[in-house]
Amino acid sequence: MKRVLQILLFFVFGIHGIAMGQSKITGKISDVKDQVKLSDATVMLLTAKDSILTGFTRSDENGDFSLSRPDTGSYLLIVSYPKYGDYYTQIAQGKDYSKLTVGLTKTATLLEEVIVTGRIPITIKGDTTEYDAGSFKVEKNAKVEDLLKVLPGITVDASGKITAQGKTVKKVLVDGEEFFGDDPTLVTRNIRSDMVDKVQVYEKKSEQAERTGVDDGQREQTINVKLKDGAKNGMFGKALVGGGTSDYYMGQLMLNKFKGSQKISVYGLFGNNGTTSMNWQDAQKYGGDSGVSYGDDGSMSWSNFTDPFSGQGVIGIPRAINSGVNFSDKFNKDKHNVNINYKYGRLSSDGDDETISTGLINNKSTKSVDTENDQHRANLKYDLNFDSLNTLTIRGGVSRKNLWSDNKREAYQFTQNMDTTVAENTRETIKNTVNEFNFSTYFTHKFKKKGRSFTFDGQFRRNEMIGDGYLFSTVKNSVKKDTTEYNPIESTDQRKDRNSKNDVLSASVSYTEPLSKVWNLVIGTGIESSNSSSRVGSFNKDADGEYNELDSRFSNDYNFDRRSSRYKLAIVHTTEKLKFTVANNFNNDKLEQYNNNSKQGLSRSYFTYNPNVSAGYSFTKTKGLWMNYTGKNQLPSMSQIQPILDNSDQINRYLGNENLKPSFRNSLNINYNSFRILTGSYIYAGGNITLDKNPITQNIDTAQGLNIYTWNNVGGKTNTSVNIWSGYHFKLSKKLGLSNSPQFYVNMSDNYNLFNQQLNKVNTTNFNFTYNFKRDTKTGLNFDLNFSPQYRLMKSSLERNTNSNGFVFGSNGSVEYFVSKTLKVYTNYSYTYEAATKAFDEKFEQFLLHPGVSKKFLKNESLMLDFTINDVLNQNKGFSRSASTSIFTQRRYDTIRRYYMLKLSWDFTKMFL
């Protein structure tokens, strides 16, 4: 493992080296007419050959600036200041530029003499890259998502995930404000691109860093969509309706009203073809979306990512409704800022599912599922700026979910010789109501001394589930137990009552003291109280046929409480190029568990040290290296100490372990990013290594024909996971609009667990290469193609004859041809191939093709007729394979198949005077 770590560090750090001498460019910036010194003017140094940004600074209060430059090569110096014309000068090799005098002229004077004939597509303002939306060509009535796809350095995949400058975008703002909370696609798929003036890309600091001025190193890649002034006083939206064969349908209505700072948005979507999702989640997989994920227990799964509320990936045909309303406004000279939104969603489906597992455990189950999911959610954010030194933010949210299901299941457990040991037939109905509530307040006070601040953070969260249901099951077990009375057939007819609640109350304060211009000391403390309760009542029928007899085996009533106190001492170093933080975190946790039925309790205390070190170095504004190390004690959870016994799945039983001890996790992450603004190309590389000492793992015992799962510490062992990734995006031909992106990803892991009291070591390795090839010109032929071959390995010390080693290939993309400006023929496709393995001796292969043709009407092209065919080859099969601790699982389920659909959509706009 040491060699692997050395290779990882060499791979990342060896990418970039600095071997050039440096010299200084210094000067003074002033108004050319009035000779007024201009402070905070932007000074940029670009290479003359390809306009790559190599240096950046700002002038001080006296208008002075100083900038380093390499001693070789020719460069271009650009100076800009609000309401002044830009200053350009050539920096030639071998000349002295230590006493420059820069005079800027106001644009009001320049406009009298100059006629502007062009636009600047991309500008750099400090750490922000700004795109001029009007400089990039998109189809008429296109949405923001279409605009982002043509911006250099930004990519958008089919699920709506956005990558900017090699990093996944976590937030999309409108004029600096959140829009429907954390759902970026409500911006990208709802707002028209012709309403946009600028698109800004930057790394948003944490709320604490923005308020205190002390950079804590936390960043979120963010896109801010700035609307045109004219777009802030009008109404626009979209209406769509579609109908198809086999009773498929869909509809959309989106309405936005903007008036100055006030924004009101309403949307509603419905359908049964899996197209109702407006949520966007980070399913980031470095090296491309390989469809492979890894669990802490050594599990490896490979299946396509889907948003569960979209209706994709559910069993059967989804019937979904998704709707919401959002209101935001600013009052009293932006002193008050309020953002309120409400969402309602409903998803129901029914169908059949078959699951087969092989390896250390062999079983098969078939299931018929009928489900309904009804959700309400409301959120509030309120900002109050008392003055320039005091700020208060209040957030609140409440949601209710009504969940109902009726599941019928047949399951069989087999020996290694495929003899049946247990047969189970079950029907269970469940009706649950889940209520969630959260409230937080965040107050910041800045002192007059720059960098000195005080913050208070208080939070309360409640999660409550109330439910009931009925369970009917018959279990036949042919494995004789060590008892004198043995009944091979066990029947269950029970009513279930469920009630669980978790309350978390926390408060923390922190104080920041500047030690110098670049060093800051952070001291903080906090407390947290978590109170959890779980009660399950299982009732058999009495002599009168009423469900009144309590079954103590499958009934329980537990309280699980945790009291934590936290202490933090951190030192923060911040310069323009280097950011460095060392944090010492001490946690004192006390866990208390009490069984209300047996009147027995158990308590334990842990005092843990959890260090964190993070560092980032910016070679230039678009090239940087980042590292983070975290050491953390992983405390056992209530479900691991005392999981709730459940007889709805008699083949699999789960037991807790009251003697669990914390494991300790060491995690090291390294990332390198380099982005060239004008060419739109970027390269990224990185890796991480995670070491879990004395890991808490789920162990299996099959001695009685059933699968008994128990959590244990594997003492003296360390679970290890290593990931390495890299990628490079660049244009092949600017003239032809061709670009491509090769990406590479490797995962290696060693994990331990116990099987029938024997130590089992599981080794997994996955190699994945992804290649994207794209042409996007909105004329003639366009395409976006992805190819992803991969090879995966898994071997077990106890199960050497069965594995799921094999080759996997996936490809997806789209091809479109513009017959004319308003007529387009297109197709989307996906191809999946999985080779036969020892675990599953048949290959899986499917090719999904979704062709269509669209035509725009009216003078402004706002009306569009679209004819599509979903899965024209009728090959869609619900399918997935996964592997966990030497158990290989294959699943097939009902899903959406071939249908034809005609859609009519209308984009409308009305501007106010």
N, C-alpha and C positions, 0 to 999 in steps of 0.2 A: 504493500500500500504506500510505503514511503516513496517508492519509485514512481507510482502513479501520481502522487502529489507533486513530485519534482517535475514530471513531464507537464502537468497542468500549469504550474507556475511558469515554467519555461515557455510554454505555448502562448500564454497570455502576455507576459512581460516582454517576450522576445519579438512581439509584433512591432514595437515602436522603439526607436533609439534616437537620442539627440546627440549629435556630434558636431554641431556648428558653433562657431563663436558668435558673440552677440555684440552689437553696438547700439547706441542710443540715438533716437530722434526726439529732439526737444524743441519747444517753441512756446509762443504766446498767442492767444486767440482774442480778437477784439472786433468791435464794430468798425468797419472801414471808414465810416463817415464821422461818427461821434467819438470814436476811440474808447468806447465803453468796454471794459473787460467782460468776457463772456464765460461764465462758469458752467460746468456740467455739459459742455459741448462734447459731442460724440466724435472720437478719433479712431479711424479704422485703417489698418495696413493690409493690402491685398497683393497677392502675386500678380505681376503684370501679364504673365502668360495665360493663366486660366482663372484669374480673379478669385482665388481661394483666400479666405480670411485667415491671416496668420497672427494678427495682433489687434488689441482693442483696449482703449482707455477713455477717460473723461478728463476734461480740464478742471483745475481746482478753482477756489474762489477768486484767485488773481488771474485766471485765464491761462495759467501755465499747464503744460502737459509734458509727459515723458513716456516714450514708447521704445521697447527693444525691437531690434530687427536683425535678421541674419546678415552676416558680412558678405554673403554671395547672393547673386541674383538681382533682378530688377523688380521694383515694387511700385504700387500706386497708393498714395496717401489721400484719404477722403475725410473731410471734416464737415459735420452737419450740426445745425442748431435750429430749434423751432422758429418758424417765420423768417428764416434766413436761407439764402441760396447755398447750395453745397460748394465746398472748395475742393479742387482736385490738383494734385501735383505729382510728377514722376519722381521716384526715388531711385536714382541711378547708382550703379556699383562704383565704389571708390570715392564718393563725394561726402563731404561733411554736412550733416543736417542737424547740428546741435543748437542752432540759434535761429529757428524759423520764425518768421512773422506772418501770421495768418489773419487776413482781414476778410470779414464776411459782410455781404450786402443783403439788406432786407428784401424779401420777395416782393413787397409792394413796389420798390424801386425797380426791381428786375422786370416785373410784369409790364412796366411802361415801355420796355425796350425789347422784350423777348416774347415770341409766340411759342407756346409749348406744343410740340408736335408728337410726343411719344409718352409712354408710361413706363415706369420701372416695375417689372414683374415681381422681383424679390428684393427686399431690403432687410438689413440687420440692424436692430435697435437694441444695443446691449446684449442681453442673453435671449432676446426674442427674435425669431425669424418671422417676417411678415410678408404674406403673399397678397398681391393686388388681384382681386377676384376677376376684374374685368379684363385682365391680360391673358386669361386662359379660356380656351374654347370648350364649351359643353353644348349639349342639345338644348333646344328651347324648352322652357318649363322644367329643366332638370332640377334635382334636389341637391342639397349640400353634399350628400354622399357622393354624387356624381362629380361634383367640383373637386372634392378631396382626392378622388381617384386620379385626376390629371395634374395635381400639384407635385412638383419634384420632391422626392424624399418621403411621400406619404402613400401608404397602400391601405386598401380596404378589402377584406375578404368577404365571402358569401354570407357569413353570419353577421356582418356589420362591424367586426373587430377592426380597429384602426391602429396602424403602426406608423409612427412619425419619427424619422431620423433614427430608425433601428430600435425604437422603444415603443411598447404598447401604450396607447393613449388611455388614461384612466378617467378623464373628465372632458366633457365638451360643454363649454359655456356659451351663452348668448349675451353679448355686451357685458361680459365679465360676471354674469349671474348664472346660477344653476337653473336648468329648465327641466321640469318634471323630475327633480332629484337626481338619482344616479342612473338614468336611462339615456345614454348618449344618442341612441338611434332615434329618439323622439326629436332630436335636433336634426340629425343628418338625413332622416327620411321624411321629415315633416316640413322643413323650411326650404323654400325655393332658392336656387343659387343666384338668380338675378336680383334677390333682395340683399345680397351680401356685398359689402364694400371691401373688407379685409378679412383674411384668415391669419391668426397669430398662433404660432407654436412655441411653447416654452415649458420649462419645468417649474410647476407650481410648488412653492414652499409650503411646509405645514402651517396650519393656522397659528401655532405658537411662534414659529419663526417669523411670520409676517407681522405679528403684533409686537413681539419683543425686539425684533431687529437682530437677534442672535440666530445664526444659521445652525440648525441641528442636523443638517445633512439629509433630511427626509425630502423626497421629491416625488411628484406625480406628473408624468408627461400629460400636458394639457393643451387643448385646442380652444381658442376663443374666437367665436364667429361674430365679427362686428358688422352690424347692419348699416345700410345706407340711411342717411338722415331722412330721405323720402319714404323709406320702408318702415319708419317708426311711427307712421301716421296713416294707417290703413288696415285693410282686412284682406286676408288671402287664405286659401285652403285647397282641398282636393276632395272630390267625391268619386267613388268607384263602386261598381256593382258587377258581379260575374256569376254566371250559371253554366253548369256543365252536365255531362252524362253521369250516370250512376248516382244521381241526386247530390252531386257536389256543388257547393256554392261558396261565395265569399262577398264581403262588402266592406267599404271603408268610408269614413267621413272625418275630415280633419279641418279645423277652423282656427285661425289665429287672428287676433285683433291687437294691434300695437298702437299706442298713443303716447308718444314721449317715453317716459320711463315705465309706463304701465303696460303690462303684457297679460293678455288673457288668451288661453289656448284650450281647446276642447278636441278630443278625438274619440272615435269609436270604431272598433273593428270586430267583425264576426265572420265565421266560416267553419268549414269542416275539412279543409285541405291543408292544414298545417301552416298557414301563412298569417296568423294573427299575432305573432310576437312583435312587441315593440321594446322588449327588454334586451339589454346587452351585457354580457358577463365576460370577465377576463378568463378565457380558456387558454392562456398563453402556454405554448410549448416551444421552447427555444429550438431553433433549427427547423421551424415549420410545423404545421399541424399534422403530426404523424398519426394522431389518433391513439397514441400510447401514453398511459399514465401509470404512476408508481405509487404504492402505498407505503406507510411507515412499517408495515409488517412484512415487507418484501413482496407484496402483491404486485402483479403487472397486469394491466388490462388494456385491450386495444379495441376501441369502438369510436365511431364518429361522435363528436361533441354536438349536443343539441340543447337548446334552452327548453326546460321542461314545460314552461307555460305556453310555448308556441304550438303545442300539439304534436311536435315531431318527437319520435322515439317512444310515444305512449303505445300501449297495446290496443290495436284496433283503429277505428276511425274517430279522430277527435272532433268534438263539437265545442267551439270556443267563442267566448265574448271577451273583449278587452277594451276598456274605456277609461277615460280620465279627464280631469279639468285642472288647469293650473292658473294661478293668479300671482302676479308679483308687481310691486310698485315701490317707489321711493318718495318720502315726504320731507318737508321742512328742510330744504337744502341738503338732502341726502342724509340727514341726521337719523331718520328712521328708514329701515329697509325691511320689507316683509315679503315672504314667499310662501304660498300655501298651495298644496295640491291634494287631490283626492283621486283614487283609482278603484275601479271595480272590475273583477274578472271572474269568468266562469269557464270551467273545462270539464267535459265529461267524455267518456269513451268506454267501449266494451270490446272484448276480443279474447283470443286464445293465446297461450304461451307454453312453450316446451323448453325445459332446461335439463341438460345432461352433464353430469360431473364424473370425471375419471381420474385415476392416479392413486393417491393414498386413500381416497374415498371414492366409492362408485355408487351413484344414485341417479334417479330419473324422476322428474315431476312434470305433470301437465296441469295447467291452470286455466280456468275461465274467469275473466275479470270484468266487473262492471263498476265503474267509479264515477264520482262527481266531486268537483272541487269548486267551492264558491268563496271568493275573497273580497274583502273591503280593506282599503288602506288610506290613511290620511296623514299628511306630514306638514309641519310648520317650522319655518326658520325666521327669526326676528333679530335684526342687528340694531343696536342702539349706540350711537357715537355721542357720548356725553360732551366730549371735547377732544382735543388732539391727543390727550394723554390717557383717557379712560374709555374703554370699549367693552360692551356687553353683548354676548350672543346667546340666544335661547333657542333650543331645538326641541321639538316634540313630535311624537308619532304614535299612532294607534292603528291596530289592524285586527280583523277577525276573519278566521278561516272556518268554513263549514265543510267537513270532509266526510264523505260517505262511500262505502264500498261493499260489494257482495262478491266474495271470492269462493270458487269451487276448485278443489285441488286433489289430485291423486299423486302419491309419491311412493317410491320404492327404493329400498336400500339393498345393495348387493355385496357379496363377498368378492374377493379377487378372482374367484372362479365363476362369477356372475350368477351365483345362487342367491335367491331372494331371502333376506333375513327379516326385513320389516316392510309391511305394506300399510299405507295410511290413506284414508279417504276422509276429506274434511270439507265442510262448508262453514264460512264465517262471515257474518255481517257486522260492520263497524260504522258507528256514527260518532264523530268527534267534532268538538268545537274548540278552536285554538284562539286564544286572545293574547295579544302582545301590546305592551305599552312601554314607551321609553321617553325620558325627559332629561335634558342636560342643560347646564348653564356654564358659560365660560366667560370669565371676567379678566381683563388685563389692565394693569396700571403701569404706565411708563413714567419714570422719574425724569427730572430735567437733565440729569447726566445721561448722555447718550449710551445706550446699551444696558442701563440698569432698569430692571422691571420686576414686577410681581404678578403672578397669575394664579387664579383659582379655577379648578375644574370640578364640578359636581355632577353626578349622574345617578339616575334610577332606572332600572329595567325590570319589567315583570313579564313572565311567560307562563301562561296557564292553559292546561288542556283538561277538558271535561268530556267524557264519552261513555258510551255503553255499546252493547252488541250481544250477539249470540254465537255460540260455537257448537257445532255438531261434528263429531269425528268418530271414526272406528280405526283402531290400530291392531294389526296382527303381527306379533313378534315371535319368530320361530327359534330365537336364541334363548335357551332356558336359563333362568336366573338362579342364583344361589339361595333359593327360598323353598320352604316346604310346600307353600301354597303358590302354585303357578298357574295363571290364567293367560293363555296365549292371545286372547282377544280382549281388548279394553275399549269400552265405548264411553263417549263424553257427550253430554247434553247440558250445556251451562249457559247462564246469563252472565255477562261481564259488566262490571262498573269500573271506570277508570277516572282517576283524578290526580293530576300532577301540577305542581306550581314551583316556580323558581323566581325569587326576588333578589336583586343585586343592587346594593346601595354603596356608592363609592365617592370619595372626596380626596382631592390632592391639591397641594400648593407647591409652587416653585419660585425660587428667587434667583435672578441672574445678576452677576456683578462683573462689570468689565475690568479686567486686570491690565489691559493695554488696548491699543487699537486693534490688535489681532487675537488677543486671548480673552476668553470669558469663562467665568466659573458659574456652574449651575448647581444649586442645592435644592433638593425636593424631598417631600415626604407625602405619604398618602395612606389611606385606610380603605378597606373594602370588606363588606359583609354580604355573604351569599347564603340564603336560606332556601333549601330545596326540600320538597316533600313529594312522595309518590305512593299512591294507594291503588291497589288492584283488588277487586273483590270478585271471586268466582263462585257462583251459586248453582248447586244442583237442585233438581226437583224434589219436593217433599211428597208425603203421602197424598196430599191433595192436588198434586200436579203443579204447584207453584214453586218458583225459583227462590227458595228461602234457606236452603241448607248450604252453609259456607264450606267450601273445599279449601282447607288450610294449606294444602300442598301448593296450590296455584293462586293463593291470595297473599298479599303482603301489604305492609304499611310502614314505610321508612321515612325518617327525616335525615337529611344530610346537610350539615352546616359547615361553612368555612369562614374563618376570620383571618384577614391578612393585613399586615402592616408592611409598607414598602419605604425604603430609604434610597435616595439617589445622590451620588456625588459625581459630577462630570466636569471635564475640562474641554473647552471647545476652542479650536484654532481656525481662524478664517482669514484667508487672503483671496485675492482675485483668482489665483491659480490653485492654491492648496487649501483643502478643507479637511480638518482632522478632529475627531471626537473620541475621547476615552470616557466611558461611563461605567461606574461601579454601582450595581444594583443589588440591594440586600432585601430579601423577603423573609418575613416571619409568618408562617402559615400554621393554623391550627384547624384540624379537621375533626368533626364530631359526627358520628353515625348512631342512630337510635332506632331499634326495632320496636314499634308500638304494640306489636302482637305479643312478642316474647318478653317485653319490658327489659331488654338488654341493650347496652350501649357500648360503643367503642370510640376511643379518641386517640389522636396521634398529632404530634407537632413536628414541624420541619423548619429549620433555619437554613436558608440557602443563599449562595452567592452566585449571581448571574451577570458576568461581565459582557461588555459590548465595546467593540472597537470598529470605527468606520473611518475611511479616508477616501478622498477623491482628489485627483490631480487633473487640471485642465491644461493640456499642452497649448490649445487654442480654444476659442469659443465653441468650436465644433468638433473638438477631438479631446477625449478624456478617458481616464482610467479610474475605476471605482472598486473599492474593496470593503468587505464587511465581515467581521467575525462576531459570533454570538455563542456564548456558553449558557445553557439553560437547563435547570432541573425540571424534568417532566413528572409532575405529580400524578398519582393514580386518580381516576375519576370515579364517581359514584357507580357508574355502570360496570366498571372493572372491579371495584371492591364488592359490590353486591348488585349484580344485574337482576332485573325483574324476571322471575320465572314465568314462562309462557308455554302453555300446552297447545297453542294453535299450530305449532310445528313440532310434532312429537319425535320426529327423527333427529332433530337438532335441539339439544338442551344446552343452556348457558348458565354457568356457575361463576360466582364471584370468589375473590381471594382477599380476605381481610388482612393478610400479612404482606401485601405488596409494598415495595419501597420505591422511592423515586429513581428514575433513570437520569443519566446526565447526557445531554446532547451538545456536541461541538459542531458548529456549522461555519464554514468559510465560503464566501462568495466573491468572485472576481469578475469584472466586466470591463470591456474596452469598446469604445464607440468612436468612429471617425466619420464625419459627414461633410461632404463638399456641397456648399450651398448652390452654386450656379449650375453645376452639372447634375445635381440631384442624386448623386451616388453616395453610398455609405457602406461601411464595413463594420461588423461587430463580431466580437468573440468573447468567450468567457467560460466559466466553469464553477462548479461548487462541489464540496465534499462535506458529507455529514457522517458523524460518528456517534452512535448511541451506545453508551456503556451501561452494562446491566439492563438491557432493554426489557420493557414490559411487552410480552408477546402472547398471542392467543394459542393455547396448546390444545391438542385433540386426543381423546381416549375413545376407542371403538370397541372395548372389551365386551360390552353387553349388546352389541348389535346396533346401538344408537351412536350418535356423534355427540360426545360430551365435551363442550368447549370451556376451558378454564384459563384465566389470565395468570401468568407467572412471570417473575423476573428470571431471565436466563443469566445466572451469575457467572462472572468471569468471562463473558463473551461480549463482543461489540458488533452491532449491526453497522454496516458500511454502505454508503451510496456515493458514487462519483458520477458527475455529469460534465460533459464538455460539449460546447456548441460554437458554431461560427456561421457567418453569412456575409454575402457581398451582393449589393444591388447596384447596377450601373446600366446606362443606356448603350445599346448596340449601335443605334443609328438615330440621331435626332431628326434627320430629314424624313425617315420612314416611320418615326414614332415607335421604334422597337426598344424594349428594355428587357432585362432578365435578372434573375436573382437565384444563384445557387446557395444552398444552406445545408449544413451538416450537423448531426447530433448523435452523441454516444452516451449511453447510460450503462453503468456497471454497478452491481450491488451484491453484497453477501449478507444474508439474514438467517437468524436461528429461531427455531421453535422446537417444542417437544411433541412427539407423536407416539402414543402408547408408552410413555415414560422414556422414550429413546430420543436422543438429541438428533435433530434434523437440520442440516445446513443447506440453504437454498442459494444458488448462484444464478443471477440473471444478467444478461447482456443484450443490448439492443443497439443496432447500427441503423441510422436513418439518413438518407440523402433526399433533399427536396429541391426541385428545379422549377422555377417559374419563368415563363416566356410570355411576353405581353406586347400587344400593339394597340394603342388607344389614340385614334385621330378623329373619330366621329365622322369619318368619310370612308367610303369603300369598305374594305375588309378590316375588321378588328377582332382581336382574340385575347383571351387571358387563360393560359393553360398551366396546370400544375402537375408535376410527375414526382412520385414519392416511392422509390424502392426502399425496402428495409429488410433486415434479417435479424431475427430474435432467437435467443438461446435461453433455456432454463434447465438446470439440472439440480437434482436432489441427492443428498447422501443416502437417503433411505429408499428412494424410488428411482433406481438407475435405469430401469427398463422402459419407463414411460416418460416422455417429455413432449413439449410442444415446440421443438426447434423447427424453424422453417422460414421460407421466403414469403414476403408479403409485398404486394405492389398496389398502389392506389394512384388514381389520376382523376382530376376534376377540373372543370373550367367552363368557359363560354366562348362561342364564336358568333359574330354578327356581321351582316353585310348590309350597308346602306344602299339600297337600290336608287333612292333619291333622298332629298333632304327630309321628307316626311314618311318614307316607306322603308321599313327595315325587316329583314329576315334574320332569325337568330335561332340558336340552340344552346341549351345548357346540358352538361353531361357529368356523370361520375362513373368511374370504373374501379372495382375492387376485386383483388385476387388474393386468396390465401391458400398456400400449398398444403397438401395432406401431411400430417405429422403422425408420430407414434400414438399420441393421445387421441387424435381424430383422423381416421384413415381415408377421409374423403376431402377433396379440395372444395373450396367455395369460390364462386366466380359470379359476378353480376355486372351488367352494363346498363346504366340508367340514362335514357336520352329524353330530353324535354324540348322539342322544337316549337317554334312559334313565328308569327308574323304580326307586325303592328303597323298601323297607319294613323297619321295625325291629320286633323281637319281644322277648319276655320283659319282666319287670317293670322291669328296669333298662335296657331297650333296648340290650342288649349284643350281640344277634344281628341281623345285617342281611342281607337278600336284595336283590341288585342286578342288574337286567337292563339291558344296554346294547347299542347298535348303533353300531359304528364305521363312519364314512363311509357313512351310509345311502343317499346318492345315488351312491356308487361313483365318485367323481370324483378321488380322490387320485392325483396323478401326481408322481413325484420330479422336481423342476424347480428350476433356479437360473440366474441370469444374472449376469455380472460383466464388468468392464472394467478393463484395465490397459495403460498406455502405448499407447493407440489400437488395442488388440486386444480385440474384443468376443466373449465366450464364452457359449454357451448349453449347458446340460447337462440331460439327462433320464436317469432311472434307475428301476429297479424298486423298489417300496416297498410298505408295508402298505396293503391295500385293504379293502373292505367285509367285515365279519364280525359275527355275533351272539354275545353272551357272557352267561352267567349266573354270578354271583359270590356266594359265601357267606362272610361275615366274622364273627368273634367277638372282642370286646374283653373281656379277663378281668383281674380284680384279686383279690389275696389279701394282706391286711395281717397283719403279725405282731404278737403281743402283746408 
